Amino acid sequence: MLLVLMTVSGLFAFSPPDHITEGYSIGDLAADFTLKNVDGEMISLSDYSKAKGFLVVFTCNSCPYANAYEERIIALDKKYKDFGVPVIAINPNNPKYRPEDSFENMQKRAQDKSYTFPYLMDEKQEVVPLYGAKRTPHCFLLEKTNSGNVVRYIGAIDDNYQDALEVEARYVEDAIDAMLEGRKIQIEITKAIGCSIK
């Protein structure tokens, strides 16, 4: 039923928009950014002086895949922010094409779902091409180093968007655990499964 809904609504798309670049690769330094949070404050990665890294997640209100992963994104922030790796959620969609992803609707969703992390709007779609995100959700794990924020993992949260109880490979959790323990991340890139960025 979910697949039919996504197909009918045109959300089940696999080609990225023309303006989305290849973006970051593993080992690249990710540039800082400043975007507006749902509370009206401007947020930058540099605001987090004690962070050891960041899980930057491109997500939105309107995508069924993002909705399916929403509770897992909340859980990831609750699990890892005390270890210095908070979630930074970014909505990359243009609300002209997805009215559900307007700033006002972002504020409502963040409040309704009691988000424990910032939910930022990439209003001018300037950050998404830097990262090269193509789906919602699309994850980028950054490690904060003396040189800057190094990209350590890119891709999906896990291997089963449909059912959290059936997940066998927890890509993001495994990557964060390895990063915090100073181990090599075994799986650095996976294919993000989700809606194309509008």
N, C-alpha and C positions, 0 to 999 in steps of 0.2 A: 504494500500500500504506500509506504514512504517513497519507494522508488518511482511508482506511478505518479505520485504527487510532484516529485521533483522534476520528472520528465515533462509532465504537462505544463508546469509553471516555468519551464525553461531554465531551471537552476542547475540541472545536471549537465554541466558543460565542462569540457576539458581543454579548450584552447584559451590561453590567457589573452587579455586585452593587448592591443598593439603597443600601448605606451609602457607596458611592464617590461623592464629590462631583465637581464640574467641575474643581476644583483650579486649579493655576497656569496663567497665560497668558504669552505672550511679553512680556518686560519686567517681569514681577512680581519682587519680592524673595522668594526662597525662605528660609524660616525654617530655622535650624540644628536639628539633632536629635541625640540620643544613643541609640545602639542597640548591642546586644551583638554583637561579632564572634565568628567561629568559634573564635578563640583564647581567648575568655572576657573579653577586654578590651572596655571601653566606648569607642565611637568617635563623635566629632563632627566636623563639617566644620571647626570652629574649631581642631581639632588640627593642621590642615595650614597652618601659618603661611606657607609659601613657595609655596603653590598659586596658580595663576592662574585656576583654575576646576576644575570637577568634571564627570565624566560619571556621573550617578546612573542606574543601571540596575536596574529592578525585574525580578527574574528568580527562578528556582526550580529545584529538582531534577526535578520531575515532568512538566514541560511539554515535549512534543517540539519545539516551536518554540524554546524556551529552550535545549534541548540542541543543536539545529541551529546556533544562534548562539554556543554556548559558546566555541569556539576563536576566533571573531572578537572576542568580548568580551575574552578573554585577550590577543589581539593588539593590541587598541586600548589596553589598559592599558600593555603593553610599549612601544608606539610613542609614547604621549603623556605618560606620567607623568614622564619626564625633562624634558619641556617645561612641566611644572607643571599638567598636567590628568590626574589619576589617575581610574581607575574606582572608584566606590563602589557595590558590588552590594548590593541589599536583597531579601530574600525576604519578600514581603507575605502569603503564604498561611497560613491557619490549618491546622496539622497535624492537627487533629481531622478535617478533611475530606480532607486530603492527607497521610497518614502519611509518604509519601516526603519531605515537606518539613519533617520534624522537625529540631530543632537538631542532634541526633546525626547524622542523615543529611546535614545541611549540612556538618558538620565532616568527615565521611568524604569527601564529594564534593570539598570544597576541597583536602583532602590528596591524594586520588587524581588530581586534575587539576592539582595544583601551582598553585593560584590565586596570582597575584602581587598581588592586591588584597583589601581587606576584603570579607567576605561577611557581611552583617548580617541579623539577624532582627527584623522588625517585629512583635514578639510580641503587642502589644496592638492591632495594626493602626491605629496612630495617625498614622504618617507617610504611608502610602499615600493616605488621603483628602485630605491637604494638597496632595499633588502631583496627585491626580486620575488616577493611573495606573489603567488598565483592563485591561492585558494583561501577559503575560510572554512576551518581554521588552518593556519600555516605557522609553524613554530620555529623560532630561532633562539638557541641557547647561547648566551654570551658569557664569557669568563672575564671578569675584571682583573686586569693585570697592570703593571707599571707602564706598559706601552699603550694601553687602551683596552677597549672591550673586544675581545677576540671571539670570533664565531666558532663554536665547538660542535654544534648539532643543528641540522636543518631538516624539517619534515613534519611527519605526523606525530600525534600524541601517543598513539598505540596502534595495534593491528586490528581493532574491531570497533568501528564507530557505532554499530548498531546495538551492542550489548556490552556494557562495562564488565559484567560478570563472566563473559566469555573471552576476555582479553588474554592472550598468551604472551605477547611481547610488549613490554611497557617501555617504548623507545625513550621518551622524555625522562621518565624516572631513572632508567638505567644510565642515561647520559649525565644527568645531574649528580647522581650518586658517584659515578666514576670521576667526574670533574672535582667534586668536593674532596674525594679521597686521593686525588692526584694520580689516578689510574688512567690508562688510555681508554677512550670511549670506543667500544667495539663496533657499534653501528652509528656512523656519523651523519649519514644521509638516508632518508626514506622519502617515499612519494607522499606528498600531502593529498589527502582525499577530501574533497569538499566542493563548494560552489565557486565558480569563477568570480574574480573581483570585478565589480561593476564600476 
